[in-house]
Protein backbone atom coordinates (compact mmCIF):
# COMPACT_ATOMS: atom_id res chain seq x y z
CA UNK A 1 0.00 0.00 0.00
CA UNK A 2 2.81 2.42 0.87
CA UNK A 3 4.44 1.58 -2.45
CA UNK A 4 1.17 2.45 -4.20
CA UNK A 5 1.01 5.81 -2.41
CA UNK A 6 4.61 6.56 -3.38
CA UNK A 7 3.81 5.54 -6.96
CA UNK A 8 0.87 7.94 -6.99
CA UNK A 9 3.15 10.79 -5.95
CA UNK A 10 5.64 9.84 -8.69
CA UNK A 11 2.81 9.55 -11.20
CA UNK A 12 1.90 13.18 -10.49
CA UNK A 13 5.22 14.23 -12.05
CA UNK A 14 4.83 11.80 -14.97
CA UNK A 15 1.27 12.96 -15.71
CA UNK A 16 2.30 16.60 -15.61
CA UNK A 17 5.15 15.82 -18.03
CA UNK A 18 2.70 14.20 -20.49
CA UNK A 19 0.37 17.17 -20.34
CA UNK A 20 3.19 19.70 -20.63
CA UNK A 21 4.25 17.85 -23.78
CA UNK A 22 0.71 18.07 -25.20
CA UNK A 23 0.40 21.76 -24.31
CA UNK A 24 3.85 22.45 -25.79
CA UNK A 25 2.76 20.76 -29.04
CA UNK A 26 -0.31 23.00 -29.18
CA UNK A 27 1.89 26.02 -28.47
CA UNK A 28 4.28 25.04 -31.26
CA UNK A 29 1.40 24.76 -33.73
CA UNK A 30 0.22 28.27 -32.89
CA UNK A 31 3.78 29.62 -33.00
CA UNK A 32 4.32 28.15 -36.45
CA UNK A 33 1.03 29.42 -37.83
CA UNK A 34 1.65 32.95 -36.59
CA UNK A 35 5.43 32.94 -37.07
CA UNK A 36 6.16 33.95 -33.48
CA UNK A 37 8.07 31.53 -31.22
CA UNK A 38 7.13 33.53 -28.11
CA UNK A 39 3.53 32.37 -28.45
CA UNK A 40 4.48 28.82 -27.39
CA UNK A 41 5.96 30.14 -24.14
CA UNK A 42 2.83 32.15 -23.36
CA UNK A 43 0.61 29.16 -24.17
CA UNK A 44 2.51 27.00 -21.65
CA UNK A 45 2.43 29.73 -18.99
CA UNK A 46 -1.29 30.35 -19.56
CA UNK A 47 -2.14 26.64 -19.39
CA UNK A 48 -0.09 26.21 -16.20
CA UNK A 49 -1.89 29.13 -14.54
CA UNK A 50 -5.27 27.79 -15.65
CA UNK A 51 -4.48 24.32 -14.26
CA UNK A 52 -3.20 25.83 -11.00
CA UNK A 53 -6.40 27.82 -10.52
CA UNK A 54 -8.43 24.67 -11.22
CA UNK A 55 -6.32 22.74 -8.70
CA UNK A 56 -7.06 25.15 -5.85
CA UNK A 57 -10.69 25.78 -6.75
CA UNK A 58 -11.63 22.19 -7.69
CA UNK A 59 -13.02 21.28 -4.25
CA UNK A 60 -15.36 24.25 -4.00
CA UNK A 61 -16.39 23.81 -7.64
CA UNK A 62 -17.15 20.12 -7.07
CA UNK A 63 -19.33 20.94 -4.06
CA UNK A 64 -21.19 23.62 -6.02
CA UNK A 65 -21.76 21.42 -9.07
CA UNK A 66 -22.99 18.40 -7.08
CA UNK A 67 -25.26 20.35 -4.74
CA UNK A 68 -23.64 18.75 -1.68
CA UNK A 69 -24.47 20.27 1.72
CA UNK A 70 -22.11 20.11 4.70
CA UNK A 71 -23.51 18.42 7.81
CA UNK A 72 -22.73 18.21 11.52
CA UNK A 73 -23.08 15.12 13.70
CA UNK A 74 -26.61 16.07 14.80
CA UNK A 75 -27.80 16.15 11.17
CA UNK A 76 -27.03 12.47 10.52
CA UNK A 77 -25.36 10.79 13.53
CA UNK A 78 -25.04 7.37 11.85
CA UNK A 79 -23.22 8.62 8.75
CA UNK A 80 -21.12 11.15 10.65
CA UNK A 81 -19.91 8.59 13.23
CA UNK A 82 -18.91 6.11 10.53
CA UNK A 83 -16.69 8.72 8.85
CA UNK A 84 -15.38 9.93 12.22
CA UNK A 85 -14.48 6.38 13.33
CA UNK A 86 -12.71 5.70 10.03
CA UNK A 87 -10.65 8.87 10.49
CA UNK A 88 -9.58 7.65 13.94
CA UNK A 89 -8.75 4.19 12.55
CA UNK A 90 -6.58 5.57 9.75
CA UNK A 91 -5.05 8.38 11.80
CA UNK A 92 -6.47 10.99 9.45
CA UNK A 93 -7.95 14.34 10.31
CA UNK A 94 -11.74 14.00 10.06
CA UNK A 95 -12.67 15.40 6.63
CA UNK A 96 -15.59 17.74 6.13
CA UNK A 97 -18.70 15.64 5.64
CA UNK A 98 -21.38 16.37 3.05
CA UNK A 99 -24.69 14.85 1.97
CA UNK A 100 -26.24 15.09 -1.51
CA UNK A 101 -30.02 14.95 -1.66
CA UNK A 102 -30.34 12.38 -4.45
CA UNK A 103 -31.95 8.90 -4.53
CA UNK A 104 -29.16 7.55 -6.74
CA UNK A 105 -26.66 5.67 -4.53
CA UNK A 106 -23.24 7.26 -4.88
CA UNK A 107 -20.39 8.94 -3.01
CA UNK A 108 -17.27 10.96 -3.72
CA UNK A 109 -14.21 12.51 -2.09
CA UNK A 110 -12.16 15.49 -3.13
CA UNK A 111 -9.48 17.78 -1.74
CA UNK A 112 -5.85 18.38 -2.65
CA UNK A 113 -4.51 16.70 0.52
CA UNK A 114 -5.83 15.11 3.78
CA UNK A 115 -5.97 18.53 5.48
CA UNK A 116 -8.30 19.92 2.82
CA UNK A 117 -10.41 16.83 2.16
CA UNK A 118 -14.15 16.39 2.01
CA UNK A 119 -16.27 13.24 1.64
CA UNK A 120 -19.86 13.14 0.47
CA UNK A 121 -22.59 10.55 0.02
CA UNK A 122 -26.04 10.70 -1.49
CA UNK A 123 -29.16 10.12 0.58
CA UNK A 124 -29.80 7.12 -1.70
CA UNK A 125 -26.50 5.50 -0.71
CA UNK A 126 -26.99 6.11 3.01
CA UNK A 127 -30.51 4.63 2.85
CA UNK A 128 -29.71 1.35 1.07
CA UNK A 129 -26.37 0.46 2.68
CA UNK A 130 -25.99 -1.47 5.92
CA UNK A 131 -23.55 -0.07 8.48
CA UNK A 132 -20.73 -2.37 7.31
CA UNK A 133 -21.37 -1.54 3.64
CA UNK A 134 -21.54 2.20 4.31
CA UNK A 135 -18.32 1.91 6.30
CA UNK A 136 -16.68 0.12 3.35
CA UNK A 137 -17.82 2.79 0.87
CA UNK A 138 -16.58 5.64 3.03
CA UNK A 139 -13.29 3.80 3.66
CA UNK A 140 -12.99 3.65 -0.13
CA UNK A 141 -13.57 7.42 -0.40
CA UNK A 142 -11.17 8.22 2.42
CA UNK A 143 -8.72 5.85 0.76
CA UNK A 144 -8.62 8.23 -2.19
CA UNK A 145 -7.45 10.93 0.21
CA UNK A 146 -4.95 8.65 2.00
CA UNK A 147 -3.43 7.50 -1.27
CA UNK A 148 -3.06 11.05 -2.63
CA UNK A 149 -4.80 9.97 -5.83
CA UNK A 150 -7.26 12.82 -5.33
CA UNK A 151 -4.31 15.13 -5.99
CA UNK A 152 -3.47 13.29 -9.20
CA UNK A 153 -7.10 13.37 -10.25
CA UNK A 154 -7.40 17.11 -9.61
CA UNK A 155 -4.18 17.91 -11.48
CA UNK A 156 -5.31 15.72 -14.37
CA UNK A 157 -8.75 17.35 -14.43
CA UNK A 158 -7.18 20.82 -14.46
CA UNK A 159 -4.82 19.97 -17.30
CA UNK A 160 -7.50 18.20 -19.36
CA UNK A 161 -9.65 21.32 -18.99
CA UNK A 162 -6.70 23.52 -19.99
CA UNK A 163 -6.00 21.45 -23.12
CA UNK A 164 -9.67 21.50 -24.14
CA UNK A 165 -9.81 25.25 -23.57
CA UNK A 166 -6.60 25.88 -25.53
CA UNK A 167 -7.62 23.59 -28.39
CA UNK A 168 -10.93 25.39 -28.79
CA UNK A 169 -9.21 28.79 -28.90
CA UNK A 170 -6.53 27.66 -31.37
CA UNK A 171 -9.02 26.02 -33.73
CA UNK A 172 -11.03 29.26 -33.77
CA UNK A 173 -7.84 31.22 -34.47
CA UNK A 174 -6.93 28.89 -37.34
CA UNK A 175 -10.30 29.14 -39.08
CA UNK A 176 -11.53 32.57 -38.05
CA UNK A 177 -8.35 34.40 -37.11
CA UNK A 178 -7.36 37.73 -38.55
CA UNK A 179 -4.00 38.70 -39.99
CA UNK A 180 -1.28 36.14 -39.90
CA UNK A 181 1.70 35.32 -42.05
CA UNK A 182 0.09 33.06 -44.66
CA UNK A 183 3.43 32.61 -46.47
CA UNK A 184 4.71 30.85 -43.35
CA UNK A 185 1.96 28.24 -43.46
CA UNK A 186 2.68 25.23 -45.65
CA UNK A 187 -0.31 22.93 -46.31
CA UNK A 188 1.53 20.01 -44.67
CA UNK A 189 2.28 21.91 -41.49
CA UNK A 190 -1.31 23.13 -41.32
CA UNK A 191 -2.47 19.52 -41.72
CA UNK A 192 -0.08 18.27 -39.00
CA UNK A 193 -1.14 21.12 -36.74
CA UNK A 194 -4.79 20.21 -37.22
CA UNK A 195 -4.05 16.56 -36.36
CA UNK A 196 -2.22 17.64 -33.18
CA UNK A 197 -5.16 19.82 -32.15
CA UNK A 198 -7.62 16.97 -32.73
CA UNK A 199 -5.53 14.29 -31.01
CA UNK A 200 -4.37 16.34 -27.99
CA UNK A 201 -7.73 16.44 -26.16
CA UNK A 202 -8.41 12.76 -27.03
CA UNK A 203 -5.05 11.70 -25.58
CA UNK A 204 -5.69 13.88 -22.53
CA UNK A 205 -9.06 12.19 -21.89
CA UNK A 206 -7.54 8.71 -22.35
CA UNK A 207 -4.85 9.53 -19.77
CA UNK A 208 -7.52 10.84 -17.38
CA UNK A 209 -9.57 7.68 -17.92
CA UNK A 210 -6.59 5.40 -17.19
CA UNK A 211 -5.69 7.35 -14.04
CA UNK A 212 -9.27 7.27 -12.76
CA UNK A 213 -9.68 3.53 -13.33
CA UNK A 214 -6.49 2.65 -11.48
CA UNK A 215 -7.38 4.87 -8.54
CA UNK A 216 -10.73 3.07 -8.14
CA UNK A 217 -9.00 -0.31 -7.88
CA UNK A 218 -6.55 1.08 -5.34
CA UNK A 219 -9.30 2.68 -3.25
CA UNK A 220 -11.26 -0.61 -3.21
CA UNK A 221 -8.16 -2.36 -1.88
CA UNK A 222 -7.60 0.41 0.69
CA UNK A 223 -11.18 -0.02 1.92
CA UNK A 224 -10.68 -3.76 2.37
CA UNK A 225 -7.43 -3.20 4.28
CA UNK A 226 -8.92 -0.48 6.49
CA UNK A 227 -12.07 -2.39 7.46
CA UNK A 228 -10.50 -5.87 7.27
CA UNK A 229 -13.78 -6.83 5.63
CA UNK A 230 -13.46 -7.12 1.83
CA UNK A 231 -16.86 -8.79 1.60
CA UNK A 232 -18.50 -5.59 2.86
CA UNK A 233 -16.96 -3.72 -0.08
CA UNK A 234 -18.04 -6.50 -2.44
CA UNK A 235 -21.59 -6.35 -1.07
CA UNK A 236 -21.65 -2.54 -1.42
CA UNK A 237 -20.46 -2.76 -5.04
CA UNK A 238 -23.13 -5.36 -5.81
CA UNK A 239 -25.78 -2.99 -4.44
CA UNK A 240 -24.34 -0.16 -6.53
CA UNK A 241 -24.58 -2.39 -9.59
CA UNK A 242 -28.19 -3.49 -9.00
CA UNK A 243 -29.53 -0.24 -7.53
CA UNK A 244 -27.39 2.23 -9.46
CA UNK A 245 -29.03 4.93 -11.52
CA UNK A 246 -27.99 8.25 -13.03
CA UNK A 247 -27.89 11.15 -10.61
CA UNK A 248 -30.31 14.05 -10.91
CA UNK A 249 -27.50 16.61 -11.24
CA UNK A 250 -25.20 15.14 -13.87
CA UNK A 251 -21.92 16.76 -14.78
CA UNK A 252 -19.13 15.16 -16.77
CA UNK A 253 -16.54 17.38 -15.06
CA UNK A 254 -17.15 15.70 -11.68
CA UNK A 255 -18.10 12.18 -12.84
CA UNK A 256 -14.59 10.80 -12.22
CA UNK A 257 -14.82 11.68 -8.51
CA UNK A 258 -17.66 9.27 -7.72
CA UNK A 259 -17.43 5.66 -6.58
CA UNK A 260 -19.84 4.69 -9.38
CA UNK A 261 -20.44 6.38 -12.72
CA UNK A 262 -23.16 9.00 -12.04
CA UNK A 263 -23.93 9.63 -15.73
CA UNK A 264 -26.54 8.08 -17.95
CA UNK A 265 -25.16 4.90 -19.49
CA UNK A 266 -24.58 4.66 -23.24
CA UNK A 267 -22.20 3.03 -25.70
CA UNK A 268 -19.75 5.93 -25.86
CA UNK A 269 -20.21 6.55 -22.14
CA UNK A 270 -19.13 3.01 -21.35
CA UNK A 271 -16.21 3.14 -23.79
CA UNK A 272 -14.82 6.36 -22.31
CA UNK A 273 -15.94 5.78 -18.72
CA UNK A 274 -13.52 6.84 -16.00
CA UNK A 275 -14.78 3.89 -13.91
CA UNK A 276 -13.79 0.24 -14.40
CA UNK A 277 -16.70 -2.24 -14.65
CA UNK A 278 -18.08 -3.12 -11.21
CA UNK A 279 -17.74 -6.82 -12.07
CA UNK A 280 -13.97 -6.36 -12.51
CA UNK A 281 -13.71 -4.52 -9.20
CA UNK A 282 -15.57 -7.30 -7.38
CA UNK A 283 -13.39 -9.95 -9.05
CA UNK A 284 -10.19 -8.16 -7.96
CA UNK A 285 -11.38 -7.90 -4.38
CA UNK A 286 -12.29 -11.58 -4.22
CA UNK A 287 -9.06 -12.70 -5.93
CA UNK A 288 -7.03 -10.78 -3.33
CA UNK A 289 -9.25 -11.42 -0.29
CA UNK A 290 -6.56 -13.42 1.51
CA UNK A 291 -4.06 -10.55 1.17
CA UNK A 292 -6.07 -7.95 3.09
ChimeraX attribute file (.defattr): number of C-alpha atoms within 10 A of each C-alpha:
attribute: neighborCount
match mode: 1-to-1
recipient: residues
	/A:1	11
	/A:2	8
	/A:3	9
	/A:4	14
	/A:5	16
	/A:6	12
	/A:7	14
	/A:8	20
	/A:9	16
	/A:10	12
	/A:11	15
	/A:12	17
	/A:13	11
	/A:14	12
	/A:15	19
	/A:16	16
	/A:17	12
	/A:18	14
	/A:19	23
	/A:20	17
	/A:21	14
	/A:22	22
	/A:23	28
	/A:24	17
	/A:25	19
	/A:26	23
	/A:27	24
	/A:28	22
	/A:29	24
	/A:30	23
	/A:31	17
	/A:32	19
	/A:33	22
	/A:34	18
	/A:35	17
	/A:36	12
	/A:37	15
	/A:38	12
	/A:39	17
	/A:40	20
	/A:41	13
	/A:42	12
	/A:43	20
	/A:44	22
	/A:45	13
	/A:46	15
	/A:47	24
	/A:48	19
	/A:49	14
	/A:50	17
	/A:51	23
	/A:52	17
	/A:53	12
	/A:54	20
	/A:55	21
	/A:56	15
	/A:57	15
	/A:58	21
	/A:59	19
	/A:60	12
	/A:61	14
	/A:62	20
	/A:63	18
	/A:64	11
	/A:65	14
	/A:66	22
	/A:67	15
	/A:68	19
	/A:69	13
	/A:70	15
	/A:71	16
	/A:72	12
	/A:73	12
	/A:74	8
	/A:75	11
	/A:76	12
	/A:77	11
	/A:78	14
	/A:79	21
	/A:80	18
	/A:81	13
	/A:82	17
	/A:83	23
	/A:84	18
	/A:85	13
	/A:86	20
	/A:87	16
	/A:88	11
	/A:89	12
	/A:90	15
	/A:91	10
	/A:92	15
	/A:93	14
	/A:94	21
	/A:95	21
	/A:96	19
	/A:97	21
	/A:98	23
	/A:99	23
	/A:100	22
	/A:101	16
	/A:102	19
	/A:103	19
	/A:104	21
	/A:105	26
	/A:106	25
	/A:107	25
	/A:108	25
	/A:109	26
	/A:110	29
	/A:111	27
	/A:112	22
	/A:113	16
	/A:114	20
	/A:115	13
	/A:116	14
	/A:117	21
	/A:118	24
	/A:119	23
	/A:120	26
	/A:121	27
	/A:122	21
	/A:123	17
	/A:124	20
	/A:125	25
	/A:126	21
	/A:127	11
	/A:128	17
	/A:129	19
	/A:130	14
	/A:131	14
	/A:132	17
	/A:133	23
	/A:134	23
	/A:135	25
	/A:136	32
	/A:137	29
	/A:138	25
	/A:139	29
	/A:140	29
	/A:141	29
	/A:142	31
	/A:143	26
	/A:144	31
	/A:145	26
	/A:146	20
	/A:147	25
	/A:148	23
	/A:149	30
	/A:150	26
	/A:151	21
	/A:152	25
	/A:153	24
	/A:154	25
	/A:155	24
	/A:156	26
	/A:157	22
	/A:158	24
	/A:159	29
	/A:160	25
	/A:161	20
	/A:162	24
	/A:163	26
	/A:164	17
	/A:165	14
	/A:166	21
	/A:167	22
	/A:168	14
	/A:169	12
	/A:170	18
	/A:171	16
	/A:172	11
	/A:173	15
	/A:174	17
	/A:175	8
	/A:176	9
	/A:177	11
	/A:178	7
	/A:179	7
	/A:180	13
	/A:181	11
	/A:182	10
	/A:183	8
	/A:184	13
	/A:185	15
	/A:186	11
	/A:187	9
	/A:188	9
	/A:189	14
	/A:190	17
	/A:191	12
	/A:192	12
	/A:193	21
	/A:194	17
	/A:195	11
	/A:196	17
	/A:197	23
	/A:198	15
	/A:199	13
	/A:200	21
	/A:201	23
	/A:202	15
	/A:203	15
	/A:204	21
	/A:205	21
	/A:206	16
	/A:207	17
	/A:208	24
	/A:209	20
	/A:210	15
	/A:211	21
	/A:212	23
	/A:213	17
	/A:214	14
	/A:215	24
	/A:216	25
	/A:217	18
	/A:218	20
	/A:219	23
	/A:220	27
	/A:221	24
	/A:222	24
	/A:223	25
	/A:224	26
	/A:225	19
	/A:226	20
	/A:227	20
	/A:228	13
	/A:229	17
	/A:230	25
	/A:231	18
	/A:232	22
	/A:233	27
	/A:234	24
	/A:235	17
	/A:236	22
	/A:237	23
	/A:238	15
	/A:239	16
	/A:240	21
	/A:241	15
	/A:242	8
	/A:243	14
	/A:244	19
	/A:245	18
	/A:246	17
	/A:247	20
	/A:248	14
	/A:249	12
	/A:250	14
	/A:251	14
	/A:252	10
	/A:253	13
	/A:254	20
	/A:255	19
	/A:256	24
	/A:257	24
	/A:258	20
	/A:259	24
	/A:260	24
	/A:261	26
	/A:262	25
	/A:263	19
	/A:264	12
	/A:265	12
	/A:266	10
	/A:267	8
	/A:268	8
	/A:269	12
	/A:270	15
	/A:271	9
	/A:272	14
	/A:273	23
	/A:274	26
	/A:275	25
	/A:276	19
	/A:277	14
	/A:278	17
	/A:279	12
	/A:280	11
	/A:281	21
	/A:282	20
	/A:283	12
	/A:284	15
	/A:285	20
	/A:286	14
	/A:287	10
	/A:288	12
	/A:289	16
	/A:290	8
	/A:291	10
	/A:292	15
